Amino acid sequence: MSYRAAILFVFTLTSVVGAELITPIPFSMPYDTAKAALGEKLFFDTSLSADGSVSCNSCHDLRTSGTDNVESSFGVGGKKGQINSPTVYNSVFNFVQFWNGRAKDLREQAKGPILNPIEMANTKEGVVASLAKNKAYVAEFGKLYKDGITFNNIADAIAEFEKTLITPNSKFDNYLKGDKNAMNRQEKEGYELFQNKGCISCHNGVNLGGNMFQKIGVMVEYKDPKAINGRFDVSKKDSDKNMFKVPTLRNVELTAPYFHNGLVKDLKEAVILMGYHQLGIRLKEEEVDKIVAFLKTLTGKKPAKYSK
């Protein structure tokens, strides 16, 4: 199915059948409480990195947006990557993890930064040895896992904690649940434009994204100054060049800068560029303002301990 055909299908589905392609974030997710508590400690622990300087929270700050709000993150020794760090909030709803989808789930994702030479620059053996020096960790892992501290169990605990990082109760979620006064007129008109212009063809589901790969530059070529290949680095298929996991739009007003390369600083600019490159249209300023107003209704409630 072509992209234009997909947009037409989505528009027909929403307008004729009346199906809602976006669903509210649930108030809770099932998870193992004890493992999540251990995972929370690990998430903030810099001893996972080779030099003890970087934690998961360094790039995915839970007290802000689940990101570090910079173009690309800094790892051990001040090394800088190319990719923009996506938010960890609501990542449990993504169908794969990382921009190029190289991790099938949160457990696989948790392993990646630890071993990445630009990020935490550690080894499986190194991180296990580091945590084994902590008697409290030895006891806690021993209670929860038959084989104690292992690389797989470290990733499992972090993933269990990340299941708790959801942001329900946004204005838009309340609107979807039937409170038609949860959004004002401009926001509602922005949602209509979001649907009618075709944004919803990629940004749908509970996460308004995160459930498919899509090429950046579908209608008009997008030239990436960083020449990041996307899905091609995993599949090695030419057709996967410039293909990326569609990012979630949840809390998008908080997660600047935007795009896989982190080169777009402003949400309004991001909407303009997406309209042009993905939909082949030049949105009017009034339309952009309304869509941005709608996108700001996607900001949900963080877990209380990480709220300002």
N, C-alpha and C positions, 0 to 999 in steps of 0.2 A: 504494500500500500504506500503510495506517495505521501509526502508530508501534507500537501494540499488536500488530498483525499482524506487523510487522517483528521485534519481540522474540520472538514465538512461532516465527517462521520460523528465527531464529538458534538458539533453544533446541532446536528440532527437529533442525536441521542438526548441532549439536554433540553432542547426546545420541543420536540415532538413526544418523546417518551416520558420526559420529565425526570429522568434519572439524575441523582446528585452524585457527581464524580468526586466530590471531596467529602470526607467524613471527619467528625470532631476527634480530637485526641482524647483517649479515655483518661479518667482521673487516676488510674493506677494500672500497673502492669504486674503480672505474676513474676516473682523472683525469690531467690533464696536469701532470707534476711541475714543470716550469719556470713555467708560468702560475700554478700554485697557490702557488709560492714568491713570485712577484710579488704575487699577491693577498693573501698573508699580510702583506706589508709595507704594502699599502694599507689593510688592515683595521685596523691600529693607527695609521695616519697621520692626525693631526688636520688636516693641510692640505687634506683633502677638504671641510672645513667652511669657511664664508665667513669666519669670524673666527679660524680655527685653534685652536678650543677643543674640538671634538668629533670623535671617531673612531667607527668602527663598534663598536669594543670598549667605548666609553663606555656604550652601552646593552645590549651583548651580551658581557659580561665572560667571556672564555674560561677564566679562572682560578677562576671560581666556578661558575655554572650556565648560562652562555651567555645570561644575562639580567642586569639591574641590581638585581633584587630590590626594586624600589620600585613603588608603585602605578602611576605612569606616568612616563616618562622626561623628563629635562630636556635641552633643546637649546641652541643658541647664545643668548647673552644671558640664560640662565636661564629660557627659555620652557618651559612645561610642557604636555605633550600630554594627551589624554584616555585613550588606549589603553594597556593594559599591554603591555610589550615581551615578545614570546614568545621562548623560547630559540632560539638559532641552531643548537644541537646537534641533529643528525638532521633538520634542515630539508630536506635533500636528498630525504627520503622523502615530503614533503608533496605533495599533488596540485596545490595552488596555494599562493601565499604571501600573507601578511598575514591578519589575522582576517577581513576581508571578501572575501578572494580576488582582490583587484584586480591581482595580479601572477601571471602564468601559470607563472613559473619563477624560479629563483634570479637569473638575469641581470636580469630585470625588477625583482625585489625590490631588488637592489643599487642600482638607480638612484633608487628612491623616497626614502629618507632624505636623499640628497645634495641633492635639489631641494625637499624639504619645508621650508617657511618656518619651521616650529616646530623642526625637527630640525637639519639642517646648513645650511639656508638658502642654498645655493649655486646656481649656474647651470651648465649644460653647459659654456659657454664659460669660466666662472670656474674650475671645477675643472681643466679641461684646461690653462688658463694657469698655474695654481698648480703643477701637477705638471711642467709644461714648464720650470720654473725649476730643477728638480733634474736635473743632468746624468746621474746614475745612472739615474733613471727614463727619461730620453730614450734612453739606450743600451739599457736592458733592454726597453722597449716596442718599440724598433726591431728587436731581435733576434727578438721573438716575434710581432709584428704588422706586416704590410706597410705599413699606414698609420700606424704609430706610436701616439702618445698620442691617443686619441679617447674620447669619453664611453662609447661602446659597448664599447670595449676595456677601459676601467677596470672596468666592470660585469662583463665576461666574466672578467677575472682574479680579481676578488673571488668570483664565483660558483664558479670552479674551486677556490679555496681552501676554500670552504664545503662542498664535496663531501668534504673530508677530516675534517670535524667530526662524526664519528659516535662513538657510545659503546657498543660491543659488550660481550659478556662479563658481563652482569648475572647475578645469581642466577637470575632467571626465564628468561633465555636458556639458561643451562646446564640448567635444568630441562626446557625444551622440547627440548633436544638429547639428553635421555635420562638426565640425572643426577637421579634422583628424590630424592636426599638434599640437593640444592642448596637446597631450601626446607624450612622446618620445618612442623609441623602447623598452626599458626595461619596461616601464609602460604598454605599449600595450601587451607585452608578459606576464606580470603579470596578466593582465585582462584575457588573454586567459587561463592561468593556473587556475585562479579563477573560470572560467566557466568549464573547462574540468576536473578539479579535483573534482568538485561537491560543492564547497563553495557556489555557487549561488543558490543551491537548498534550502538553508535557508535564505541566505542574498540576497534578491531580493526586487523588488518594489522600490518606490521612496526613501525609507529610507535605502535600503540595509539591511533590518531586520525590527524588530518591527511589523511584520504582522503575526506571528505564535508563538506557543509554541514548544519547542524542548527539548529533553532530553540531558543533558550534559553527554557524555560517551555512545554514540549510538553504536559505534563499539568496543571500548575498555573502560572498566569501569573507571570512574573518581571518585577518592576518595577525597571527600571534607574535609579538616581538620576541617572546621567549622560545618560540618554536617547540612548545610542549606537545607531544604526540598523542597523549590520552590513551584510549583503549588499545591502540596499536602496540604499545609497549608490552602488553600482556598477550595479545592474540597474534601479533606479527602479521595481521592481515591489512593490506593496503586500504581496504574499505573502512577500517577502524581508525584511520588517522583523523584527528580532531574530534573523536567521539569521546564523550565524557558522561559520567553519571549525572543526570539532571539533579541539580542541588535542591534541597528543601527550601521553601520560602518561609517556613516557620521562623519567627523572630528576625526576619530579614532586615528590619530597620536597625537592628543592633549589631549585625555581623559584617559591616563594611571592613575592608574593601572587598569588592566582588569579582566574580569569575574565577576560574581555576588558577589564573595567573596573578590575581590580586591587584590588577592594574586599574580597576574602576573604583574610584573613591566614593562616588555619590550614588544613592539609590535612584534618583531621577535619571541620571546618566545611564545607569544600568538598564532601566526600562526602555529608554530611547534606543539604545544599542540592540537590545533584544528584539524590539519591534522591527528594526531595520534588518538585522542579520538573520533572524529566525523566521520572521513573518513576511519580510519584504515590503514593509510599509513604514512610512514616516508618520509617527503619531503626532497629533496636534498637541500643543502645550497644555491645553485644557484636559485632554485625554490622559496625558502623562500624569498630571496632578491628581486626577481622580483615581488612576490605577495605583499611584503611590499611596494615596489616602487609604485605599483598600488594603494594600500590603501591610500597612501599619496596624491594621486590625488583627494581624496574625501573631502579634506579640502575646505570648501566654505567660502563665505564672510559673516561675522557677520554684524548685524546692525551697522551703522557707529559710533554711540555713544558709542558702546562697543568694538570697535576695538582699538588696541594699536596704 
